[in-house]
Amino acid sequence: MLIQNREITHPDVTLLVRSAEDELRIRYPDEVPSLLAAHAKFVVAYVLGRPVGCGALVLMDAGVAEIKRMFVQETSRRGGVARRLLHALERRADAANVTTLLLETGNSNTGAIALYESAGFERIEPFGEYVGNPLSVCFRKKI
């Protein structure tokens, strides 16, 4: 597996974000996917040259960033791709002097919830656009 930094305009990012949004529309049909932050810094995972997963880091306040758009194609799940993407995003955050990572996932995404908890993220009250959304489960990690 190879993980590469990618610009938001890269075709592999577009492909994976669209796949993620298609899955979200099925899982949460009444929710509208959030807009893609223009300054998001993506990482893409490749297996045998094929893009299989992505995640993004969005810098917020000084020392704080949000992990967004974590997604792994269904055929590549349970193989450590998401964990490696998460580690790559943490390294990228550390290099950007980020000390606190935030993220959100949906309450029916039990695999993601288990991943984040096992990676040292702690549940917190919803923040930002997620306040008041009963489907949101939010996390924080100090790095």
C-alpha positions as semicolon CSV with decimal commas, in nm:
position;residue;x (nm);y (nm);z (nm)
1;M;0,000;0,000;0,000
2;L;0,119;0,348;-0,088
3;I;-0,018;0,668;0,062
4;Q;0,035;0,992;-0,129
5;N;-0,043;1,356;-0,055
6;R;-0,286;1,484;-0,317
7;E;-0,436;1,819;-0,411
8;I;-0,812;1,859;-0,386
9;T;-0,830;1,878;-0,766
10;H;-0,658;1,543;-0,825
11;P;-0,884;1,300;-1,018
12;D;-0,833;1,024;-0,758
13;V;-0,959;1,259;-0,486
14;T;-1,264;1,341;-0,699
15;L;-1,335;0,972;-0,759
16;L;-1,308;0,878;-0,391
17;V;-1,506;1,178;-0,262
18;R;-1,788;1,099;-0,505
19;S;-1,788;0,735;-0,394
20;A;-1,802;0,845;-0,030
21;E;-2,090;1,082;-0,098
22;D;-2,281;0,809;-0,283
23;E;-2,245;0,584;0,021
24;L;-2,348;0,863;0,258
25;R;-2,665;0,929;0,057
26;I;-2,761;0,562;0,103
27;R;-2,667;0,548;0,472
28;Y;-2,815;0,890;0,563
29;P;-3,073;0,974;0,294
30;D;-3,203;1,286;0,470
31;E;-2,858;1,441;0,518
32;V;-2,682;1,670;0,272
33;P;-2,306;1,612;0,247
34;S;-2,102;1,907;0,373
35;L;-1,921;2,117;0,120
36;L;-1,564;2,022;0,044
37;A;-1,326;2,276;0,201
38;A;-1,117;2,432;-0,075
39;H;-0,806;2,425;0,146
40;A;-0,839;2,058;0,247
41;K;-0,512;1,864;0,232
42;F;-0,581;1,510;0,107
43;V;-0,401;1,181;0,137
44;V;-0,494;0,893;-0,092
45;A;-0,420;0,525;-0,036
46;Y;-0,327;0,309;-0,334
47;V;-0,320;-0,068;-0,360
48;L;-0,157;-0,203;-0,674
49;G;-0,180;0,147;-0,823
50;R;-0,556;0,173;-0,767
51;P;-0,696;0,448;-0,537
52;V;-0,884;0,274;-0,254
53;G;-0,921;0,535;0,020
54;C;-0,876;0,895;0,120
55;G;-0,887;1,141;0,405
56;A;-0,831;1,513;0,442
57;L;-0,696;1,756;0,694
58;V;-0,862;2,095;0,726
59;L;-0,679;2,352;0,938
60;M;-0,912;2,546;1,166
61;D;-0,791;2,763;1,453
62;A;-0,427;2,781;1,561
63;G;-0,319;2,431;1,654
64;V;-0,653;2,271;1,563
65;A;-0,748;2,074;1,253
66;E;-1,042;1,860;1,151
67;I;-1,009;1,527;0,976
68;K;-1,264;1,510;0,697
69;R;-1,363;1,282;0,412
70;M;-1,224;0,959;0,559
71;F;-1,334;0,690;0,319
72;V;-1,223;0,345;0,206
73;Q;-1,379;0,158;-0,086
74;E;-1,590;-0,131;0,044
75;T;-1,372;-0,393;-0,129
76;S;-1,064;-0,265;0,059
77;R;-1,212;-0,241;0,408
78;R;-1,081;-0,439;0,704
79;G;-0,731;-0,444;0,562
80;G;-0,577;-0,157;0,758
81;V;-0,625;0,111;0,492
82;A;-0,824;0,347;0,715
83;R;-0,577;0,312;1,001
84;R;-0,286;0,393;0,770
85;L;-0,473;0,692;0,628
86;L;-0,543;0,813;0,982
87;H;-0,173;0,783;1,074
88;A;-0,073;0,972;0,758
89;L;-0,314;1,253;0,847
90;E;-0,178;1,266;1,203
91;R;0,178;1,297;1,068
92;R;0,068;1,572;0,831
93;A;-0,107;1,751;1,118
94;D;0,202;1,724;1,337
95;A;0,415;1,873;1,060
96;A;0,169;2,167;1,045
97;N;0,204;2,226;1,422
98;V;-0,145;2,096;1,493
99;T;-0,189;1,981;1,853
100;T;-0,559;1,891;1,848
101;L;-0,745;1,685;1,590
102;L;-1,123;1,685;1,566
103;L;-1,346;1,464;1,356
104;E;-1,706;1,362;1,305
105;T;-1,873;1,049;1,180
106;G;-2,230;0,927;1,161
107;N;-2,385;0,727;1,442
108;S;-2,449;0,426;1,217
109;N;-2,086;0,407;1,106
110;T;-1,982;0,158;1,374
111;G;-1,662;0,058;1,195
112;A;-1,536;0,417;1,189
113;I;-1,635;0,471;1,551
114;A;-1,440;0,162;1,657
115;L;-1,138;0,274;1,450
116;Y;-1,129;0,622;1,602
117;E;-1,169;0,493;1,957
118;S;-0,894;0,235;1,906
119;A;-0,668;0,508;1,763
120;G;-0,692;0,715;2,081
121;F;-0,969;0,958;1,988
122;E;-1,212;1,045;2,266
123;R;-1,579;1,122;2,217
124;I;-1,675;1,485;2,267
125;E;-1,987;1,694;2,234
126;P;-2,072;1,795;1,876
127;F;-1,880;2,100;1,752
128;G;-1,930;2,352;1,474
129;E;-2,175;2,247;1,205
130;Y;-2,251;1,923;1,392
131;V;-2,409;2,087;1,698
132;G;-2,769;1,973;1,724
133;N;-2,731;1,691;1,470
134;P;-2,846;1,370;1,642
135;L;-2,667;1,159;1,377
136;S;-2,323;1,303;1,455
137;V;-2,063;1,139;1,676
138;C;-1,764;1,368;1,736
139;F;-1,411;1,295;1,855
140;R;-1,094;1,474;1,966
141;K;-0,733;1,367;1,996
142;K;-0,436;1,557;2,133
143;I;-0,120;1,486;1,935
